[in-house]
Amino acid sequence: MSHPEANSTLREWTESAPYWERHGATIRAIFAPITRALIEEAGIVSGQSVLDVAGGPGEPSLSIAEAVGPTGSVACTDAVAEMVEAAEREAHRRGITNVSFRKCMADSLPFGDNSFDVVFSRLGGHVLSRHGYFSARDVARNKKGRSVGAGCMAEK
Ligand SMILES: C[S@@+](CC[C@H](N)C(=O)[O-])C[C@H]1O[C@@H](n2cnc3c(N)ncnc32)[C@H](O)[C@@H]1O
């Protein structure tokens, strides 16, 4: 990514990462009803593989990990290393092991086509689509399942 506005946006997210981590429990509680509704809307069930785009410091990835259970898996991705590191620490703290973590941009996801049953993003769509990085088509390319849990992107 070379766009100056995009670089400055990512700098802002990098600077805010410690606060997202520090207040993670509060943010998790505030958004729990939305997370539950999105998991239900996306039809996420035990055993599925789920991609979370712009997963921030670990939510909703870690809640989804609980929903898919030990036979399922979640790939938690974010463009900011500090967010990804915070997500890993939180997973470790909560003893959640069926999540993998990748630092990557939403417009260059390092996964093959049809790698996931569901692609999910909570509070990510408005940030990403504003810069034109992330479209429903990109998401669809990366799913093998019937539904996309596109939290707050309102795209299926
Ligand atoms: C509002 S936070 C949402 C975090 C999490 N999904 C949640 O619901 O709490 C937006 C996240 O998008 C990430 N982000 C911003 N631009 C991105 C991009 N181009 N690709 C991937 N992630 C990006 C930020 O680092 C930040 O963690």
Ligand as a Chemical Component Dictionary entry (heavy atoms), coordinates in Angstrom:
data_LIG
# 
_chem_comp.id                   LIG 
_chem_comp.type                 NON-POLYMER 
_chem_comp.pdbx_formal_charge   0 
_chem_comp.three_letter_code    LIG 
# 
loop_
_chem_comp_atom.comp_id 
_chem_comp_atom.atom_id 
_chem_comp_atom.alt_atom_id 
_chem_comp_atom.type_symbol 
_chem_comp_atom.charge 
_chem_comp_atom.model_Cartn_x 
_chem_comp_atom.model_Cartn_y 
_chem_comp_atom.model_Cartn_z 
_chem_comp_atom.pdbx_ordinal 
LIG C1  C1  C 0  -12.469 -0.390 14.167 1  
LIG S1  S1  S 1  -11.102 -1.542 14.266 2  
LIG C2  C2  C 0  -12.063 -3.034 14.353 3  
LIG C3  C3  C 0  -11.317 -4.154 15.038 4  
LIG C4  C4  C 0  -12.167 -5.418 15.219 5  
LIG N1  N1  N 0  -12.630 -5.949 13.957 6  
LIG C5  C5  C 0  -13.341 -5.166 16.134 7  
LIG O1  O1  O 0  -14.496 -5.325 15.716 8  
LIG O2  O2  O -1 -13.101 -4.797 17.304 9  
LIG C6  C6  C 0  -10.514 -1.543 12.566 10 
LIG C7  C7  C 0  -9.281  -2.411 12.329 11 
LIG O3  O3  O 0  -9.001  -2.368 10.926 12 
LIG C8  C8  C 0  -7.599  -2.469 10.751 13 
LIG N2  N2  N 0  -7.290  -1.995 9.405  14 
LIG C9  C9  C 0  -7.328  -0.729 8.939  15 
LIG N3  N3  N 0  -7.013  -0.693 7.637  16 
LIG C10 C10 C 0  -6.774  -1.980 7.268  17 
LIG C11 C11 C 0  -6.413  -2.595 6.021  18 
LIG N4  N4  N 0  -6.230  -1.883 4.919  19 
LIG N5  N5  N 0  -6.281  -3.943 5.987  20 
LIG C12 C12 C 0  -6.465  -4.680 7.122  21 
LIG N6  N6  N 0  -6.786  -4.153 8.318  22 
LIG C13 C13 C 0  -6.954  -2.814 8.386  23 
LIG C14 C14 C 0  -7.048  -1.617 11.884 24 
LIG O4  O4  O 0  -5.699  -1.910 12.178 25 
LIG C15 C15 C 0  -8.012  -1.960 13.015 26 
LIG O5  O5  O 0  -7.495  -3.003 13.815 27 
# 
loop_
_chem_comp_bond.comp_id 
_chem_comp_bond.atom_id_1 
_chem_comp_bond.atom_id_2 
_chem_comp_bond.value_order 
_chem_comp_bond.pdbx_ordinal 
LIG C1  S1  SING 1  
LIG S1  C2  SING 2  
LIG S1  C6  SING 3  
LIG C2  C3  SING 4  
LIG C3  C4  SING 5  
LIG C4  N1  SING 6  
LIG C4  C5  SING 7  
LIG C5  O1  DOUB 8  
LIG C5  O2  SING 9  
LIG C6  C7  SING 10 
LIG C7  O3  SING 11 
LIG C7  C15 SING 12 
LIG O3  C8  SING 13 
LIG C8  N2  SING 14 
LIG C8  C14 SING 15 
LIG N2  C9  SING 16 
LIG N2  C13 SING 17 
LIG C9  N3  DOUB 18 
LIG N3  C10 SING 19 
LIG C10 C11 SING 20 
LIG C10 C13 DOUB 21 
LIG C11 N4  SING 22 
LIG C11 N5  DOUB 23 
LIG N5  C12 SING 24 
LIG C12 N6  DOUB 25 
LIG N6  C13 SING 26 
LIG C14 O4  SING 27 
LIG C14 C15 SING 28 
LIG C15 O5  SING 29 
# 
